[in-house]
């Protein structure tokens, strides 16, 4: 079915920056009013940015999660240029964090960062607590989207589908850890259908939100999901359930 999916419309793409700014403004009241009583258990959380993004793009998200009471880590690789070599470094980083803390690590990956997060979890399921992906097109990375041409330009005309077929075939397969895949039908960068687990089960959930792609890390609906998810471990993980009928219908349409 993925072959029939087209890239997001030009309208959604061009409106991305403006919508992200509105989401940023809407997130402040949520952070100040509704989230003061949440206290995390201090376990490590590794944040991975999207394609062409770096440490600055996840700064607000990292600060938010840190203020909840978690031990937050940037991915440490600067700007995400989509290189396969990142995998070895990230696996080493996971090992180092685990050795330092002695605690399983939650992974939060935004867009391409979410694709990397799922793959890391597949390689290190024993030290991964859970994975949360934000608009990560793991189910169709080589399919048409609105940033693939940039990757091609940066790699001298090489297309994503020419990278590594074995890897591309593996990307849609679920990680064997609790996973929450957050997507938006208003995404202007990647087709939302590519950002979902093919099959939901007891430890894999898809959640639709109303968000832009570049606003995912600051959207208050997304922050609410992350806040809730980080409270759970592998032993007590359960699917996200929003409180109130209005919350479900307005902010989380798929639920």
N, CA and C of each residue as an Amber inpcrd file, in Angstrom:
protein
   765
   0.8170000  -1.2050000   0.0000000   0.0000000   0.0000000   0.0000000
   0.8540000   1.2600000   0.0000000   2.0730000   1.1710000   0.5150000
   2.9060000   2.3450000   0.6370000   3.2930000   2.9290000  -0.7190000
   3.3240000   2.0760000  -1.7850000   3.7220000   2.5590000  -3.0910000
   2.7520000   3.5830000  -3.6530000   1.5030000   3.5740000  -3.1660000
   0.4750000   4.4610000  -3.6820000   0.4230000   5.7830000  -2.9390000
   1.2310000   5.9300000  -1.9080000   1.2150000   7.1410000  -1.0910000
   2.0590000   8.2330000  -1.7440000   1.4860000   9.4080000  -1.8830000
   2.2190000  10.5230000  -2.4690000   2.8000000  11.4080000  -1.3730000
   3.7240000  12.2750000  -1.7600000   4.3450000  13.1750000  -0.7880000
   3.3310000  14.2050000  -0.3050000   3.5540000  14.8190000   0.8610000
   2.6280000  15.8330000   1.3820000   2.4650000  17.0000000   0.4030000
   1.3170000  17.6650000   0.4790000   1.0250000  18.7550000  -0.4410000
   1.9260000  19.9630000  -0.2060000   2.0510000  20.7940000  -1.2260000
   2.8630000  22.0030000  -1.1430000   2.3180000  22.9570000  -0.0830000
   1.0210000  22.9740000   0.0840000   0.4030000  23.8500000   1.0950000
   0.8890000  23.4850000   2.4900000   0.8790000  22.1830000   2.8130000
   1.3440000  21.7610000   4.1260000   2.8200000  22.0420000   4.2980000
   3.5920000  21.8670000   3.2170000   5.0280000  22.1160000   3.2820000
   5.3360000  23.5850000   3.5550000   4.7270000  24.4930000   2.7870000
   5.0120000  25.9190000   2.9260000   4.5200000  26.4910000   4.2580000
   3.5150000  25.8720000   4.8260000   2.9620000  26.3810000   6.0910000
   3.6750000  25.8230000   7.3170000   4.6400000  24.9420000   7.1170000
   5.3360000  24.3090000   8.2420000   5.9210000  25.3180000   9.2430000
   6.7180000  26.3000000   8.7980000   7.3200000  27.2300000   9.7800000
   6.2790000  27.9960000  10.5920000   5.2530000  28.4980000   9.9240000
   4.2290000  29.2630000  10.6270000   3.4640000  28.4270000  11.6290000
   3.1390000  27.2190000  11.2510000   2.4160000  26.3320000  12.1590000
   3.2830000  25.9440000  13.3520000   4.5710000  25.7440000  13.1010000
   5.4810000  25.3900000  14.1990000   5.5750000  26.5220000  15.2250000
   5.5700000  27.7500000  14.7500000   5.6120000  28.8940000  15.6680000
   4.3540000  28.9440000  16.5370000   3.2110000  28.6630000  15.9370000
   1.9700000  28.6450000  16.7120000   1.9850000  27.5240000  17.7430000
   2.5550000  26.3940000  17.3720000   2.6550000  25.2730000  18.3090000
   3.5800000  25.6090000  19.4680000   4.6460000  26.3510000  19.1620000
   5.5640000  26.7760000  20.2190000   4.8390000  27.6670000  21.2140000
   4.0520000  28.6160000  20.6980000   3.3010000  29.5060000  21.5790000
   2.2890000  28.7600000  22.4310000   1.6430000  27.7620000  21.8400000
   0.6260000  26.9970000  22.5690000   1.2340000  26.0760000  23.6220000
   2.5090000  25.7360000  23.4640000   3.1270000  24.7910000  24.3970000
   3.4950000  25.4320000  25.7270000   3.7090000  26.7460000  25.7390000
   4.1310000  27.4030000  26.9720000   3.1030000  27.2860000  28.0990000
   1.8160000  27.5670000  27.8330000   0.8300000  27.3930000  28.9150000
   0.7880000  25.9600000  29.4340000   0.9200000  25.0000000  28.5200000
   0.9030000  23.5970000  28.9450000   2.0600000  23.3180000  29.8990000
   3.2460000  23.7790000  29.5300000   4.4220000  23.5190000  30.3520000
   4.3350000  24.2090000  31.7060000   3.7440000  25.3860000  31.7440000
   3.6870000  26.1630000  32.9840000   2.5450000  25.7300000  33.9070000
   1.4060000  25.3600000  33.3010000   0.2080000  25.1280000  34.1040000
  -0.0580000  23.6470000  34.3860000   0.0600000  22.8110000  33.3450000
  -0.4150000  21.4400000  33.4700000   0.6510000  20.4110000  33.8320000
   1.8760000  20.8160000  33.9550000   2.9180000  19.8110000  34.0790000
   3.8100000  19.9530000  35.3060000   3.3690000  20.7110000  36.2790000
   4.2280000  21.0020000  37.4190000   4.3640000  19.8400000  38.4000000
   3.4370000  18.8960000  38.3670000   3.4310000  17.8250000  39.3610000
   4.1310000  16.5540000  38.8910000   4.5960000  16.5280000  37.6360000
   5.2560000  15.3430000  37.1140000   6.6960000  15.2830000  37.6050000
   7.0710000  14.1610000  38.1830000   8.4470000  13.9700000  38.6430000
   8.9540000  12.6460000  38.0720000   9.9700000  12.7220000  37.2190000
  10.5140000  11.5190000  36.6140000  11.4080000  10.7440000  37.5630000
  11.7580000   9.5390000  37.1560000  12.5810000   8.6760000  38.0140000
  14.0740000   8.8390000  37.7600000  14.4490000   9.7810000  36.8860000
  15.8610000  10.0620000  36.6570000  16.5540000   9.1560000  35.6730000
  15.8370000   8.2620000  35.0140000  16.5110000   7.3700000  34.0660000
  16.9740000   8.1510000  32.8350000  17.9960000   7.6770000  32.1350000
  18.5410000   8.4140000  30.9890000  17.6190000   8.4100000  29.7720000
  17.5870000   9.5530000  29.0970000  16.7920000   9.7170000  27.8740000
  17.7010000  10.3000000  26.8020000  17.8590000   9.5900000  25.7010000
  18.7070000  10.0240000  24.5960000  17.8290000  10.5990000  23.4880000
  18.1200000  11.8530000  23.0840000  17.3140000  12.5560000  22.0880000
  18.0660000  12.6140000  20.7600000  17.4200000  12.1910000  19.6790000
  18.0470000  12.1780000  18.3620000  17.3090000  13.1310000  17.4220000
  18.0100000  14.0850000  16.7970000  17.3770000  15.0830000  15.9370000
  17.0710000  14.5490000  14.5360000  16.2950000  15.3320000  13.7870000
  15.9230000  14.9510000  12.4360000  16.9800000  15.3000000  11.4030000
  16.7100000  14.9660000  10.1590000  17.6210000  15.2160000   9.0490000
  17.9390000  16.7030000   8.9290000  19.2100000  17.0290000   8.8290000
  19.7520000  18.3870000   8.7240000  19.5850000  19.2010000  10.0010000
  19.1200000  18.5680000  11.0680000  18.9650000  19.2550000  12.3490000
  20.0620000  18.8070000  13.3040000  20.2530000  19.5920000  14.3500000
  21.3010000  19.2750000  15.3050000  20.8840000  19.5500000  16.7260000
  21.8640000  19.8450000  17.5610000  21.6350000  20.0400000  18.9920000
  20.6400000  21.1630000  19.2730000  20.7170000  22.2510000  18.5280000
  19.8250000  23.3870000  18.7730000  18.3620000  23.0360000  18.5310000
  18.1070000  22.1640000  17.5520000  16.7190000  21.8340000  17.2020000
  16.0070000  21.0680000  18.3150000  16.7680000  20.3590000  19.1430000
  16.1520000  19.5840000  20.2200000  16.3580000  20.2360000  21.5890000
  16.8780000  21.4480000  21.6120000  17.2040000  22.1120000  22.8810000
  15.9720000  22.2460000  23.7810000  14.8650000  22.7530000  23.2240000
  13.6590000  22.9470000  24.0280000  13.0940000  21.6160000  24.5080000
  13.1520000  20.6100000  23.6420000  12.6580000  19.2900000  24.0230000
  13.5200000  18.6960000  25.1270000  14.8330000  18.8450000  25.0070000
  15.7310000  18.3170000  26.0370000  15.5310000  19.0390000  27.3640000
  15.3420000  20.3440000  27.3030000  15.1070000  21.1040000  28.5300000
  13.7970000  20.6800000  29.1830000  12.7970000  20.4710000  28.3590000
  11.4910000  20.0570000  28.8820000  11.5980000  18.7140000  29.6050000
  12.2240000  17.7450000  28.9540000  12.3560000  16.4170000  29.5420000
  13.2660000  16.4570000  30.7730000  14.3030000  17.2790000  30.7220000
  15.1810000  17.4290000  31.8740000  14.4460000  18.0080000  33.0650000
  13.5650000  18.9660000  32.8150000  12.7960000  19.5880000  33.8960000
  11.7890000  18.6250000  34.5170000  11.4660000  17.5530000  33.7960000
  10.5660000  16.5430000  34.3600000  11.2760000  15.6430000  35.3550000
  12.6150000  15.6950000  35.3280000  13.3710000  14.8910000  36.2740000
  14.1190000  13.7260000  35.6640000  14.4730000  13.8490000  34.3770000
  15.2060000  12.7660000  33.7140000  16.6290000  13.2100000  33.3770000
  17.4850000  12.2300000  33.1670000  18.8870000  12.4600000  32.8250000
  18.9850000  12.5010000  31.2960000  19.0250000  13.6960000  30.7170000
  18.8730000  13.8650000  29.2700000  20.2180000  13.9770000  28.5590000
  20.3010000  13.3200000  27.3940000  21.5160000  13.3320000  26.5900000
  21.2040000  13.7310000  25.1510000  22.0240000  14.6230000  24.6060000
  21.9920000  14.9100000  23.1780000  22.6890000  13.7670000  22.4580000
  22.4190000  13.5880000  21.1860000  23.0040000  12.4460000  20.4850000
  24.5080000  12.5920000  20.2470000  25.0350000  13.8480000  20.2790000
  26.4740000  14.0590000  20.2390000  27.1310000  14.0400000  18.8760000
  26.3350000  14.1070000  17.8080000  26.9120000  14.0270000  16.4570000
  26.7160000  15.3000000  15.6350000  26.3060000  16.3830000  16.2830000
  26.1030000  17.6150000  15.5420000  24.9030000  17.5290000  14.6130000
  25.0510000  18.0600000  13.4120000  23.9550000  18.0680000  12.4470000
  23.7570000  16.6800000  11.8410000  22.5130000  16.2490000  11.7660000
  22.1820000  14.9350000  11.2370000  22.1900000  14.9680000   9.7060000
  23.2250000  14.3760000   9.1090000  23.3570000  14.3370000   7.6570000
  22.9240000  12.9950000   7.0720000  22.3480000  12.1470000   7.9000000
  21.8170000  10.8870000   7.4220000  22.8490000   9.8350000   7.0750000
  24.0010000   9.8540000   7.7150000  25.0750000   8.9190000   7.3780000
  24.9240000   7.6030000   8.1430000  25.1340000   6.5040000   7.4490000
  25.0300000   5.1990000   8.0720000  26.0960000   4.9920000   9.1460000
  27.2140000   5.7140000   9.0100000  28.2890000   5.5810000   9.9920000
  27.8570000   5.9980000  11.3910000  26.7710000   6.7540000  11.4730000
  26.2930000   7.1990000  12.7780000  25.9240000   6.0070000  13.6760000
  25.4810000   4.9240000  13.0590000  24.9770000   3.8040000  13.8380000
  26.0110000   3.2710000  14.8300000  27.2440000   3.0870000  14.3760000
  28.2770000   2.5500000  15.2620000  28.5380000   3.4910000  16.4250000
  28.5790000   4.7910000  16.1350000  28.8060000   5.7750000  17.1940000
  27.6620000   5.7380000  18.1990000  26.4270000   5.6750000  17.6960000
  25.2620000   5.7060000  18.5760000  25.1830000   4.4580000  19.4490000
  25.5900000   3.3310000  18.9020000  25.6270000   2.1100000  19.7080000
  26.6590000   2.2410000  20.8250000  27.7930000   2.8220000  20.5010000
  28.8180000   3.0660000  21.5270000  28.3040000   4.0580000  22.5700000
  27.5780000   5.0600000  22.1160000  27.0320000   6.0630000  23.0390000
  26.0230000   5.4240000  23.9880000  25.1940000   4.5490000  23.4510000
  24.2460000   3.8100000  24.2930000  24.9950000   3.0090000  25.3550000
  26.0300000   2.3060000  24.9280000  26.8140000   1.4900000  25.8640000
  27.4400000   2.3530000  26.9550000  27.9660000   3.5130000  26.5560000
  28.6150000   4.4070000  27.5190000  27.6070000   4.9470000  28.5420000
  26.4400000   5.3410000  28.0630000  25.4110000   5.8770000  28.9670000
  24.9670000   4.8010000  29.9460000  24.8110000   3.5880000  29.4450000
  24.3730000   2.4900000  30.3090000  25.4370000   2.1650000  31.3660000
  26.7040000   2.1750000  30.9480000  27.7870000   1.9090000  31.8990000
  27.8500000   3.0010000  32.9640000  27.5850000   4.2310000  32.5400000
  27.6470000   5.3650000  33.4590000  26.4960000   5.3580000  34.4610000
  25.2950000   5.0280000  33.9880000  24.0950000   5.1520000  34.8260000
  23.6100000   3.8290000  35.4060000  23.8930000   2.7230000  34.7030000
  23.3760000   1.4350000  35.1400000  21.8810000   1.2910000  34.9230000
  21.3100000   2.1880000  34.1100000  19.8660000   2.1680000  33.8760000
  19.5570000   2.0570000  32.3860000  18.4400000   1.3970000  32.0750000
  18.0010000   1.3050000  30.6960000  17.6580000   2.6950000  30.1690000
  17.8230000   2.8780000  28.8610000  17.7250000   4.1990000  28.2400000
  16.4660000   4.3130000  27.3850000  15.7400000   5.4080000  27.5530000
  14.6200000   5.7140000  26.6660000  15.1500000   6.5090000  25.4810000
  14.6860000   6.1840000  24.2960000  15.1090000   6.8620000  23.0760000
  13.9600000   7.6740000  22.5210000  14.2210000   8.9590000  22.2640000
  13.2240000   9.8240000  21.6250000  13.8430000  10.3310000  20.3320000
  13.2890000   9.9160000  19.2010000  13.8520000  10.2820000  17.9080000
  12.8760000  11.0470000  17.0560000  13.3490000  12.1740000  16.5390000
  12.5200000  13.0750000  15.7410000  12.8410000  12.8610000  14.2610000
  11.8440000  12.5310000  13.4610000  12.0160000  12.3370000  12.0220000
  13.0970000  11.2790000  11.7430000  14.1510000  11.6120000  11.0030000
  15.1930000  10.6390000  10.7210000  15.8520000  10.1450000  12.0050000
  15.8660000  10.9950000  13.0220000  16.3920000  10.5680000  14.3190000
  15.6010000   9.4110000  14.8910000  14.3020000   9.3760000  14.6050000
  13.4710000   8.2700000  15.0600000  13.7880000   6.9770000  14.3350000
  14.1600000   7.1090000  13.0560000  14.5740000   5.9310000  12.2870000
  15.8210000   5.3240000  12.9160000  16.7950000   6.1820000  13.2420000
  18.0060000   5.7050000  13.9160000  17.6750000   5.0990000  15.2800000
  16.7610000   5.7310000  16.0090000  16.4150000   5.2590000  17.3480000
  15.8740000   3.8290000  17.3110000  15.0040000   3.5420000  16.3530000
  14.4490000   2.1970000  16.2470000  15.5290000   1.1700000  15.9310000
  16.4670000   1.5570000  15.0470000  17.5250000   0.6270000  14.6900000
  18.4670000   0.3670000  15.8560000  18.7510000   1.4120000  16.6310000
  19.5970000   1.2430000  17.8170000  18.9310000   0.2860000  18.8040000
  17.6350000   0.4630000  18.9840000  16.8930000  -0.3920000  19.9070000
  16.9180000  -1.8510000  19.4650000  16.9270000  -2.0650000  18.1620000
  16.9920000  -3.4440000  17.6560000  18.3450000  -4.0780000  17.9790000
  19.3850000  -3.2530000  17.9800000  20.7350000  -3.7430000  18.2740000
  21.0110000  -3.8450000  19.7730000  20.3400000  -3.0100000  20.5680000
  20.5730000  -2.9910000  22.0170000  19.2560000  -3.0870000  22.7920000
  18.4630000  -4.1230000  22.5570000  17.1680000  -4.2190000  23.2570000
  17.3060000  -4.3910000  24.7590000  18.4210000  -4.9760000  25.1940000
  18.6120000  -5.2300000  26.6260000  18.8420000  -3.9640000  27.4340000
  19.3460000  -2.8970000  26.7890000  19.5780000  -1.6570000  27.5370000
  18.6370000  -0.5340000  27.0850000  17.6820000  -0.8530000  26.2260000
  16.7020000   0.1320000  25.7780000  15.4100000  -0.0290000  26.5600000
  14.9780000   1.0350000  27.1940000  13.7580000   1.0020000  27.9960000
  12.5210000   1.0900000  27.1050000  12.5570000   2.0210000  26.1470000
  11.4610000   2.1920000  25.2070000  11.9080000   3.1390000  24.1000000
  11.1150000   3.1970000  23.0210000  11.3810000   4.0980000  21.9060000
  10.1420000   4.9530000  21.6610000  10.3790000   6.2530000  21.4690000
   9.3010000   7.1770000  21.0960000   9.7490000   7.8790000  19.8290000
   8.9950000   7.7250000  18.7470000   9.3620000   8.3720000  17.4860000
   8.3910000   9.4860000  17.1540000   8.9290000  10.5910000  16.6610000
   8.1290000  11.7590000  16.2860000   8.2250000  11.9500000  14.7790000
   7.1550000  11.6190000  14.0680000   7.1110000  11.7790000  12.6100000
   8.3080000  11.1420000  11.9240000   8.6380000   9.9280000  12.3220000
   9.7850000   9.2120000  11.7630000   9.3160000   8.2810000  10.6430000
   9.7620000   8.4920000   9.4070000   9.2620000   7.7190000   8.2610000
   9.9410000   6.3620000   8.0850000   9.9770000   5.5650000   9.1290000
  10.6910000   4.2870000   9.0920000  10.0230000   3.2560000   8.1800000
   8.7360000   3.4350000   7.8960000   8.0270000   2.4540000   7.0730000
   8.1440000   2.7350000   5.5760000   8.8110000   3.8300000   5.2210000
   8.9480000   4.1550000   3.8000000   9.9960000   5.2170000   3.5700000
  11.1900000   5.0020000   4.1070000  12.2330000   6.0230000   4.0420000
  12.6380000   6.3570000   2.6150000  12.5870000   5.3890000   1.7270000
  13.0100000   5.6210000   0.3420000  11.8630000   6.0470000  -0.5680000
  10.6470000   6.1510000  -0.0100000   9.4930000   6.5840000  -0.7960000
   9.4900000   8.1050000  -0.9300000   8.6710000   8.6650000  -1.8520000
   8.6460000  10.1140000  -2.0800000   8.3170000  10.9230000  -0.8240000
   9.1210000  11.9490000  -0.5670000   8.8360000  12.8990000   0.5090000
   9.4120000  14.2430000   0.0950000   9.2740000  15.2450000   0.9380000
   9.6760000  16.6020000   0.5360000  11.0960000  16.9900000   0.9310000
  11.9020000  16.0430000   1.3980000  13.3030000  16.3540000   1.7100000
  14.2800000  15.4000000   1.0230000  13.7600000  14.3970000   0.3070000
  14.6420000  13.4160000  -0.3260000  15.6000000  14.0680000  -1.3160000
  15.1360000  15.1280000  -1.9890000  15.9980000  15.7940000  -2.9730000
  17.2120000  16.4390000  -2.2990000  17.0480000  16.8880000  -1.0660000
  18.1700000  17.4980000  -0.3460000  19.2330000  16.4430000  -0.0590000
  18.7830000  15.2620000   0.3660000  19.7190000  14.1670000   0.6130000
  20.4980000  13.8490000  -0.6580000  19.7990000  13.8330000  -1.7920000
  20.4290000  13.5200000  -3.0750000  21.4880000  14.5620000  -3.4350000
  21.1640000  15.8390000  -3.2170000  22.1170000  16.9120000  -3.5150000
  23.3610000  16.7910000  -2.6460000  23.1780000  16.5290000  -1.3700000
  24.3030000  16.4420000  -0.4400000  25.1720000  15.2150000  -0.6740000
  24.6010000  14.2220000  -1.3560000  25.3370000  12.9880000  -1.5990000
  25.6030000  12.7600000  -3.0860000  25.7950000  13.8720000  -3.7930000
  26.2200000  13.8390000  -5.1920000  25.2940000  13.0040000  -6.0860000
  24.0050000  13.1780000  -5.8770000  23.0210000  12.5280000  -6.7230000
  22.5840000  11.1530000  -6.2590000  23.1900000  10.6330000  -5.2090000
  22.8210000   9.3110000  -4.7110000  21.4780000   9.3820000  -4.0030000
  20.5780000   8.4510000  -4.3220000  19.2540000   8.4370000  -3.7270000
  19.2290000   7.5330000  -2.4900000  18.2380000   7.7760000  -1.6280000
  18.1260000   6.9940000  -0.4020000  17.9950000   5.5080000  -0.7210000
  17.2170000   5.1820000  -1.7500000  16.9720000   3.7820000  -2.0850000
  18.2400000   3.0530000  -2.5550000  19.3120000   3.8060000  -2.8200000
  20.5570000   3.2040000  -3.2630000  21.5390000   2.9720000  -2.1090000
  21.1300000   3.3280000  -0.9150000  22.0410000   3.2710000   0.2320000
  22.3900000   1.8410000   0.6240000  21.4110000   1.0920000   1.1070000
  21.6500000  -0.2640000   1.5940000  20.3050000  -0.9820000   1.6240000
  20.0840000  -1.8620000   0.6740000  18.7800000  -2.5050000   0.5490000
  18.4390000  -3.3690000   1.7490000  19.4360000  -4.0270000   2.3070000
  19.1880000  -4.8460000   3.4990000  18.6770000  -3.9910000   4.6450000
  19.2860000  -2.8230000   4.8160000  18.8480000  -1.9020000   5.8590000
  17.4410000  -1.3920000   5.5760000  17.1750000  -0.9980000   4.3410000
  15.8610000  -0.4800000   3.9810000  14.7660000  -1.5210000   4.2220000
  15.0860000  -2.7800000   3.9620000  14.1150000  -3.8490000   4.1930000
  13.8600000  -4.0610000   5.6760000  14.8720000  -3.7710000   6.4970000
  14.7530000  -3.9870000   7.9370000  14.0500000  -2.8540000   8.6680000
  14.1090000  -1.6480000   8.1090000  13.5840000  -0.4680000   8.8020000
  12.1260000  -0.6030000   9.2620000  11.2160000  -1.1270000   8.4490000
   9.8200000  -1.2080000   8.8910000   9.5790000  -2.2350000   9.9940000
  10.5080000  -3.1560000  10.1940000  10.3140000  -4.1860000  11.2070000
  10.3760000  -3.5790000  12.6050000   9.4850000  -3.9800000  13.4990000
   9.4400000  -3.3680000  14.8340000  10.6130000  -3.7530000  15.7110000
  10.9980000  -2.8420000  16.5910000  12.0010000  -3.1520000  17.6120000
  11.3130000  -3.9570000  18.7070000  12.0670000  -4.8360000  19.3480000
  11.4850000  -5.6920000  20.3850000  11.5170000  -5.0130000  21.7470000
  11.0970000  -3.7720000  21.7720000  10.9540000  -3.0030000  23.0100000
   9.6670000  -2.1810000  22.8800000   9.0990000  -1.7040000  23.9780000
   7.9050000  -0.8610000  23.8790000   8.1600000   0.3460000  22.9790000
   7.2590000   0.5840000  22.0470000   7.4620000   1.6430000  21.0510000
   6.1890000   2.4420000  20.8380000   6.3390000   3.7580000  20.8370000
   5.2270000   4.6630000  20.5490000   5.5800000   5.4720000  19.3160000
   4.8060000   5.3190000  18.2560000   5.0420000   6.0340000  17.0020000
   4.0150000   7.1570000  16.8600000   4.4940000   8.3920000  16.9460000
   3.6170000   9.5650000  16.8670000   3.6700000  10.1290000  15.4480000
   2.5090000  10.3850000  14.8630000   2.4410000  10.8850000  13.4920000
   1.3490000  11.9330000  13.3680000   1.3820000  12.6890000  12.2670000
   0.3780000  13.7270000  12.0240000  -0.0390000  13.7250000  10.5580000
  -1.3280000  13.7890000  10.3200000  -1.8390000  13.8570000   8.9530000
  -1.6290000  15.2470000   8.3540000  -1.1470000  16.1840000   9.1640000
  -0.8420000  17.5360000   8.6910000   0.6560000  17.7240000   8.4710000
   1.3870000  16.6300000   8.4480000   2.8370000  16.6610000   8.2270000
   3.1280000  17.1640000   6.8140000   3.9620000  18.2020000   6.7170000
   4.2950000  18.7600000   5.4170000   5.6000000  18.2570000   4.8380000
   6.2910000  17.3770000   5.5470000   7.6030000  16.8840000   5.1120000
   7.5500000  15.4440000   4.6210000   7.0120000  14.5560000   5.4290000
   6.9520000  13.1410000   5.0530000   5.5030000  12.6440000   5.1220000
   5.1220000  11.6810000   4.2820000   3.7730000  11.1040000   4.3370000
   3.5280000  10.4290000   5.6840000   2.4390000  10.7650000   6.3160000
   2.1710000  10.2740000   7.6620000   2.0430000   8.7530000   7.7330000
   1.6070000   8.1220000   6.6600000   1.4410000   6.6650000   6.6680000
   2.7760000   5.9320000   6.8450000   3.8780000   6.5960000   6.5210000
   5.1890000   5.9790000   6.6680000   5.7090000   6.0600000   8.0980000
   4.9970000   6.7740000   8.9560000   5.4620000   7.0280000  10.3230000
   4.7580000   6.1490000  11.3450000   4.1550000   5.0720000  10.8760000
   3.3630000   4.1980000  11.7410000   3.8940000   2.7660000  11.7180000
   3.7660000   2.1030000  12.8680000   4.0360000   0.6760000  12.9030000
   2.9930000  -0.0250000  12.0330000   3.4220000  -1.0030000  11.2550000
   2.4950000  -1.7130000  10.3750000   1.4050000  -2.4070000  11.1660000
   1.7790000  -2.9220000  12.3310000   0.8190000  -3.6350000  13.1650000
   0.9920000  -3.2320000  14.6190000  -0.0850000  -2.8250000  15.2470000
  -0.0450000  -2.5230000  16.6700000  -0.2470000  -3.8030000  17.4670000
   0.4040000  -3.8750000  18.6190000   0.2080000  -5.0080000  19.5180000
   0.3540000  -4.5110000  20.9470000   0.6180000  -5.4040000  21.8660000
   0.6510000  -5.0350000  23.2810000   1.7560000  -4.0490000  23.6200000
   2.8270000  -3.9940000  22.8070000   3.9450000  -3.1010000  23.1190000
   4.2810000  -2.1340000  21.9860000   3.4080000  -2.0080000  21.0060000
   3.6400000  -1.0840000  19.8930000   2.3540000  -0.3170000  19.5970000
   2.4380000   1.0000000  19.7120000   1.2520000   1.8410000  19.5390000
   1.5240000   2.9860000  18.5860000   0.5560000   3.2730000  17.7170000
   0.5780000   4.4520000  16.8570000  -0.3700000   5.4920000  17.4340000
   0.0700000   6.7520000  17.4600000  -0.7790000   7.8240000  17.9820000
  -0.7700000   9.0070000  17.0220000  -1.9430000   9.3890000  16.5680000
  -2.0630000  10.5580000  15.6950000  -2.2250000  11.8250000  16.5300000
  -1.5080000  12.8690000  16.1430000  -1.6610000  14.1850000  16.7680000
  -1.9030000  15.2080000  15.6650000  -2.2720000  16.3970000  16.0530000
  -2.4490000  17.4830000  15.0860000  -1.2240000  18.3910000  15.2030000
  -0.2700000  18.1730000  14.3160000   1.0050000  18.8730000  14.4300000
   1.6720000  19.0210000  13.0740000   2.5190000  20.0330000  12.9700000
   3.4040000  20.1410000  11.8130000   4.5640000  19.1770000  12.0300000
   5.3840000  18.9890000  11.0250000   6.5510000  18.1160000  11.1630000
   7.6230000  18.7840000  12.0240000   7.9550000  20.0280000  11.7070000
   9.0330000  20.6890000  12.4420000   8.5740000  21.2230000  13.7910000
   7.2840000  21.0890000  14.0760000   6.7800000  21.5000000  15.3800000
   6.5620000  20.3330000  16.3310000   6.8730000  19.1350000  15.8850000
   6.6150000  17.9370000  16.6950000   7.2590000  17.9980000  18.0770000
   8.4710000  18.4830000  18.1560000   9.1860000  18.4840000  19.4270000
   8.7570000  19.5600000  20.3970000   7.8170000  20.4200000  19.9720000
   7.3310000  21.4820000  20.8580000   5.8130000  21.4880000  20.9540000
   5.1530000  20.6400000  20.1950000   3.6930000  20.5510000  20.2200000
   3.2290000  20.0130000  21.5710000   2.2670000  20.6840000  22.2000000
   1.9000000  20.2960000  23.5650000   1.2360000  18.9160000  23.6120000
   0.5730000  18.4960000  22.5400000  -0.0030000  17.1500000  22.5150000
   1.1080000  16.1060000  22.5250000   2.1670000  16.3700000  21.7670000
   3.3040000  15.4580000  21.7170000   4.0210000  15.4490000  23.0680000
   4.2160000  16.6200000  23.6500000   4.8720000  16.7010000  24.9610000
   4.0680000  15.9390000  26.0140000   2.7550000  15.9910000  25.8990000
   1.8980000  15.2660000  26.8420000   2.1030000  13.7600000  26.7240000
   2.2260000  13.2750000  25.4850000   2.4640000  11.8490000  25.2680000
   3.8250000  11.4520000  25.8430000   4.8560000  12.2500000  25.5330000
   6.2030000  11.9510000  26.0220000   6.2320000  11.9390000  27.5540000
   5.5780000  12.9090000  28.1620000   5.5070000  12.9850000  29.6160000
   4.9300000  11.7100000  30.1990000   3.8590000  11.2460000  29.6030000
   3.1970000  10.0350000  30.0770000   4.0460000   8.7930000  29.8230000
   4.6130000   8.6850000  28.6370000   5.3560000   7.4800000  28.2470000
   6.5950000   7.2640000  29.1100000   7.3020000   8.3400000  29.4300000
   8.5520000   8.2070000  30.1780000   8.3450000   7.7070000  31.6040000
   7.1170000   7.7380000  32.0740000   6.8210000   7.2310000  33.4100000
   6.8400000   5.7070000  33.4600000   6.7960000   5.0810000  32.2790000
   6.6820000   3.6240000  32.2200000   8.0200000   2.9430000  31.8990000
   8.1530000   1.7350000  32.4120000   9.3030000   0.8880000  32.1070000
   8.8140000  -0.3030000  31.2810000   9.7270000  -1.1930000  30.9080000
   9.3160000  -2.3860000  30.1730000   8.3270000  -3.2320000  30.9720000
   8.5190000  -3.2590000  32.2850000   7.7100000  -4.1260000  33.1330000
   6.2640000  -3.6640000  33.2740000   6.0300000  -2.3510000  33.2650000
   4.6620000  -1.8720000  33.4840000   4.1020000  -1.0700000  32.3040000
   4.7930000  -1.1410000  31.1510000   4.3720000  -0.3630000  29.9800000
   2.9560000  -0.7240000  29.5630000   2.1820000   0.2880000  29.2640000
   0.8240000   0.1060000  28.7580000   0.5620000   1.1960000  27.7440000
  -0.4070000   1.0120000  26.8940000  -0.6660000   1.9800000  25.8400000
  -1.1790000   3.3090000  26.3890000  -0.8510000   4.3740000  25.6830000
  -1.2610000   5.7200000  26.0680000  -2.7700000   5.8750000  25.9380000
  -3.3800000   6.4450000  26.9780000  -4.8160000   6.7210000  26.9620000
  -5.0350000   8.1510000  27.4420000  -5.4630000   9.0500000  26.5410000
  -5.6980000  10.4380000  26.9500000  -6.8780000  10.5290000  27.9010000
  -6.8440000  11.5190000  28.7610000  -7.9330000  11.7120000  29.7100000
  -8.9790000  12.6410000  29.1360000 -10.2430000  12.2590000  29.2450000
 -11.3320000  13.1180000  28.7790000 -11.7010000  12.8620000  27.3320000
 -12.9880000  12.9320000  27.0340000 -13.4780000  12.7030000  25.6690000
 -12.9590000  13.7650000  24.7170000 -12.9290000  15.0120000  25.1370000
 -12.4930000  16.0980000  24.2610000 -11.0190000  15.9350000  23.8880000
 -10.2120000  15.5340000  24.8680000  -8.7990000  15.3030000  24.5770000
  -8.6260000  14.2910000  23.4610000  -9.3760000  13.2000000  23.5640000
  -9.2550000  12.1350000  22.5900000  -9.6910000  12.5860000  21.2090000
 -10.8190000  13.2520000  21.1190000 -11.3720000  13.6270000  19.8220000
 -10.6480000  14.8020000  19.1730000 -10.2050000  15.7450000  19.9490000
  -9.5920000  16.9440000  19.4010000  -8.0830000  16.7910000  19.1990000
  -7.3910000  16.3120000  20.2020000  -5.9330000  16.3020000  20.1580000
  -5.3330000  14.9710000  19.7200000  -6.0740000  13.8780000  19.9090000
  -5.5590000  12.5540000  19.5540000  -6.6310000  11.8110000  18.7370000
  -6.8300000  12.2010000  17.4900000  -7.9350000  11.6710000  16.6690000
  -7.9610000  10.1550000  16.5270000  -6.7900000   9.5350000  16.4810000
  -6.7450000   8.0760000  16.2640000  -7.1930000   7.2960000  17.4850000
  -7.2720000   7.9600000  18.6470000  -7.6300000   7.2780000  19.8740000
  -9.0840000   7.4950000  20.2610000
